[in-house]
């Protein structure tokens, strides 16, 4: 575990207090950890997440459907 002394604005302090109360946490460091986890899940680029790599590998294994004409493609789309 890393310890750090940080300077935060009043608004950030209020947000940390809200997160702390919402999740029933002991201190603000736990609130910061929760916020970092949520940031990681929601905002980090997808290629940094392990589940993205698995999804990408599945897509690479898929084969496309060939169509001889636009008419054949249209028929396939309308029947789907």
Z-matrix of the N, CA and C atoms (Angstrom, degrees):
N
C 1 1.448
C 2 1.523 1 108.42
N 3 1.317 2 115.58 1 139.37
C 4 1.454 3 122.22 2 -179.82
C 5 1.522 4 108.95 3 -104.32
N 6 1.314 5 116.17 4 136.71
C 7 1.455 6 120.28 5 175.47
C 8 1.516 7 108.50 6 -105.35
N 9 1.341 8 116.27 7 141.99
C 10 1.459 9 120.44 8 -179.31
C 11 1.513 10 109.95 9 -145.81
N 12 1.301 11 114.90 10 143.16
C 13 1.460 12 120.72 11 172.10
C 14 1.520 13 105.24 12 -100.43
N 15 1.341 14 115.93 13 123.39
C 16 1.463 15 120.01 14 -176.45
C 17 1.520 16 110.67 15 -125.85
N 18 1.308 17 115.30 16 155.11
C 19 1.467 18 121.63 17 174.13
C 20 1.520 19 107.08 18 -108.19
N 21 1.326 20 116.37 19 125.18
C 22 1.456 21 120.81 20 179.15
C 23 1.521 22 109.82 21 -126.91
N 24 1.296 23 115.58 22 156.15
C 25 1.467 24 120.82 23 178.47
C 26 1.518 25 109.82 24 -79.60
N 27 1.320 26 115.89 25 164.85
C 28 1.471 27 121.51 26 -178.91
C 29 1.531 28 111.33 27 -58.97
N 30 1.332 29 116.70 28 -43.04
C 31 1.467 30 120.51 29 -179.56
C 32 1.530 31 110.59 30 -61.67
N 33 1.322 32 117.08 31 -42.41
C 34 1.463 33 121.26 32 178.32
C 35 1.519 34 110.36 33 -63.13
N 36 1.315 35 116.74 34 -39.54
C 37 1.457 36 121.41 35 177.50
C 38 1.526 37 110.91 36 -61.34
N 39 1.337 38 116.53 37 -41.64
C 40 1.467 39 120.95 38 178.54
C 41 1.531 40 110.44 39 -63.73
N 42 1.340 41 115.54 40 -43.24
C 43 1.469 42 119.42 41 179.61
C 44 1.530 43 109.93 42 -62.48
N 45 1.309 44 117.61 43 -43.40
C 46 1.470 45 120.66 44 178.14
C 47 1.525 46 111.08 45 -60.85
N 48 1.323 47 117.03 46 -39.93
C 49 1.462 48 120.32 47 177.82
C 50 1.528 49 111.36 48 -64.35
N 51 1.319 50 116.99 49 -38.28
C 52 1.470 51 120.88 50 178.78
C 53 1.524 52 110.09 51 -66.06
N 54 1.340 53 116.49 52 -46.19
C 55 1.475 54 120.48 53 178.84
C 56 1.525 55 109.59 54 -61.60
N 57 1.306 56 116.21 55 -43.26
C 58 1.468 57 121.65 56 179.35
C 59 1.531 58 110.87 57 -58.73
N 60 1.325 59 117.04 58 -45.13
C 61 1.461 60 120.93 59 179.96
C 62 1.522 61 111.46 60 -70.35
N 63 1.313 62 117.02 61 -41.89
C 64 1.465 63 121.22 62 -177.29
C 65 1.528 64 111.87 63 -60.52
N 66 1.329 65 116.43 64 -41.66
C 67 1.458 66 120.44 65 -176.98
C 68 1.526 67 112.99 66 -97.39
N 69 1.332 68 118.15 67 2.65
C 70 1.460 69 122.00 68 178.57
C 71 1.523 70 112.38 69 63.34
N 72 1.319 71 116.51 70 44.34
C 73 1.460 72 121.11 71 -176.23
C 74 1.522 73 111.22 72 -89.65
N 75 1.336 74 115.84 73 160.19
C 76 1.458 75 120.97 74 -178.14
C 77 1.523 76 112.65 75 -79.01
N 78 1.342 77 116.09 76 -39.56
C 79 1.455 78 118.57 77 -176.32
C 80 1.525 79 111.41 78 -147.14
N 81 1.322 80 114.53 79 175.43
C 82 1.463 81 120.35 80 -176.18
C 83 1.521 82 112.45 81 -70.30
N 84 1.329 83 117.27 82 -25.09
C 85 1.466 84 118.42 83 178.65
C 86 1.527 85 110.17 84 -65.29
N 87 1.316 86 117.39 85 -35.59
C 88 1.471 87 120.47 86 175.47
C 89 1.529 88 110.03 87 -66.75
N 90 1.330 89 116.72 88 -36.86
C 91 1.466 90 120.71 89 177.74
C 92 1.527 91 110.13 90 -64.53
N 93 1.312 92 116.94 91 -40.70
C 94 1.469 93 120.65 92 177.59
C 95 1.525 94 109.91 93 -63.68
N 96 1.329 95 117.72 94 -40.37
C 97 1.472 96 120.98 95 178.44
C 98 1.524 97 111.13 96 -62.27
N 99 1.341 98 117.27 97 -42.94
C 100 1.471 99 121.50 98 178.22
C 101 1.526 100 109.77 99 -61.66
N 102 1.331 101 116.19 100 -45.83
C 103 1.463 102 119.90 101 -179.49
C 104 1.531 103 110.95 102 -62.93
N 105 1.323 104 117.91 103 -39.09
C 106 1.467 105 121.26 104 179.10
C 107 1.523 106 110.71 105 -66.02
N 108 1.334 107 117.69 106 -40.23
C 109 1.471 108 121.32 107 177.72
C 110 1.526 109 110.63 108 -62.59
N 111 1.328 110 117.07 109 -44.75
C 112 1.458 111 120.48 110 179.44
C 113 1.523 112 111.25 111 -65.88
N 114 1.311 113 117.44 112 -38.19
C 115 1.455 114 121.38 113 177.15
C 116 1.529 115 109.71 114 -61.56
N 117 1.320 116 115.54 115 -44.21
C 118 1.463 117 120.37 116 -179.95
C 119 1.519 118 111.16 117 -60.10
N 120 1.326 119 116.74 118 -44.42
C 121 1.469 120 121.30 119 -178.56
C 122 1.515 121 112.43 120 -67.76
N 123 1.313 122 117.06 121 -40.37
C 124 1.454 123 121.37 122 -171.03
C 125 1.520 124 115.18 123 -93.90
N 126 1.306 125 118.04 124 -36.47
C 127 1.454 126 118.96 125 -166.64
C 128 1.524 127 116.10 126 -114.91
N 129 1.320 128 118.15 127 -20.14
C 130 1.457 129 117.82 128 179.67
C 131 1.517 130 109.91 129 -66.32
N 132 1.289 131 115.98 130 151.31
C 133 1.452 132 120.22 131 -179.40
C 134 1.526 133 109.51 132 -59.16
N 135 1.340 134 117.44 133 137.89
C 136 1.458 135 120.39 134 -174.78
C 137 1.522 136 114.09 135 -58.58
N 138 1.330 137 118.50 136 -31.14
C 139 1.450 138 118.54 137 -178.94
C 140 1.524 139 112.86 138 -67.60
N 141 1.315 140 117.44 139 -11.17
C 142 1.459 141 120.40 140 176.88
C 143 1.524 142 112.04 141 -86.62
N 144 1.310 143 117.29 142 -11.80
C 145 1.462 144 120.70 143 -178.48
C 146 1.524 145 110.30 144 -94.29
N 147 1.335 146 117.43 145 136.51
C 148 1.469 147 121.32 146 -178.41
C 149 1.534 148 113.34 147 -60.83
N 150 1.321 149 118.24 148 -35.45
C 151 1.465 150 119.73 149 -179.11
C 152 1.523 151 111.70 150 -66.35
N 153 1.326 152 116.68 151 -25.77
C 154 1.462 153 120.41 152 177.45
C 155 1.526 154 110.26 153 -67.00
N 156 1.310 155 116.89 154 -40.07
C 157 1.465 156 121.10 155 179.95
C 158 1.523 157 110.34 156 -62.58
N 159 1.339 158 117.57 157 -43.87
C 160 1.468 159 121.28 158 177.09
C 161 1.515 160 111.87 159 -61.28
N 162 1.320 161 116.36 160 -42.94
C 163 1.463 162 121.34 161 179.54
C 164 1.524 163 110.23 162 -64.04
N 165 1.324 164 116.50 163 -42.20
C 166 1.454 165 121.43 164 179.51
C 167 1.528 166 111.34 165 -63.22
N 168 1.331 167 117.32 166 -39.55
C 169 1.463 168 120.66 167 179.24
C 170 1.528 169 110.94 168 -65.32
N 171 1.331 170 117.45 169 -37.65
C 172 1.471 171 120.88 170 177.34
C 173 1.525 172 110.43 171 -64.75
N 174 1.320 173 116.79 172 -40.91
C 175 1.466 174 121.04 173 -179.99
C 176 1.531 175 110.01 174 -64.25
N 177 1.323 176 116.95 175 -40.72
C 178 1.464 177 121.00 176 -179.36
C 179 1.533 178 111.86 177 -62.91
N 180 1.342 179 117.08 178 -30.34
C 181 1.464 180 121.36 179 -178.86
C 182 1.528 181 112.65 180 -78.04
N 183 1.327 182 117.28 181 -18.55
C 184 1.459 183 120.74 182 -178.23
C 185 1.522 184 110.84 183 -70.10
N 186 1.320 185 114.62 184 147.74
C 187 1.456 186 120.01 185 176.76
C 188 1.521 187 108.89 186 -108.57
N 189 1.315 188 115.49 187 144.93
C 190 1.456 189 121.08 188 179.89
C 191 1.518 190 111.60 189 -82.59
N 192 1.310 191 115.91 190 170.45
C 193 1.466 192 122.46 191 177.83
C 194 1.523 193 107.37 192 -107.17
N 195 1.322 194 115.79 193 129.81
C 196 1.469 195 120.24 194 178.43
C 197 1.524 196 109.74 195 -91.68
N 198 1.322 197 115.66 196 141.77
C 199 1.453 198 122.06 197 177.61
C 200 1.523 199 108.46 198 -126.69
N 201 1.313 200 115.44 199 140.76
C 202 1.460 201 120.43 200 -179.45
C 203 1.523 202 111.87 201 -82.53
N 204 1.326 203 115.80 202 -24.39
C 205 1.458 204 118.77 203 -179.01
C 206 1.526 205 110.18 204 -152.45
N 207 1.317 206 114.61 205 167.99
C 208 1.465 207 121.12 206 176.98
C 209 1.525 208 109.60 207 -65.17
N 210 1.332 209 115.46 208 -35.02
C 211 1.464 210 120.76 209 179.43
C 212 1.529 211 110.46 210 -60.63
N 213 1.323 212 115.89 211 -42.35
C 214 1.471 213 121.16 212 178.90
C 215 1.534 214 110.48 213 -66.30
N 216 1.306 215 117.52 214 -40.92
C 217 1.471 216 122.28 215 176.76
C 218 1.519 217 110.63 216 -62.26
N 219 1.326 218 117.29 217 -46.18
C 220 1.466 219 122.65 218 179.53
C 221 1.526 220 109.96 219 -58.43
N 222 1.338 221 116.22 220 -44.78
C 223 1.468 222 121.76 221 179.91
C 224 1.533 223 110.55 222 -60.70
N 225 1.329 224 115.86 223 -41.97
C 226 1.473 225 120.57 224 179.47
C 227 1.523 226 110.68 225 -64.10
N 228 1.333 227 116.88 226 -43.48
C 229 1.467 228 121.39 227 -179.37
C 230 1.527 229 111.35 228 -65.76
N 231 1.307 230 117.22 229 -42.87
C 232 1.462 231 120.95 230 -177.03
C 233 1.524 232 112.18 231 -70.16
N 234 1.322 233 118.15 232 -27.31
C 235 1.460 234 121.86 233 179.32
C 236 1.532 235 112.50 234 -86.12
N 237 1.308 236 117.11 235 -12.56
C 238 1.450 237 120.73 236 -177.14
C 239 1.508 238 112.31 237 -78.27
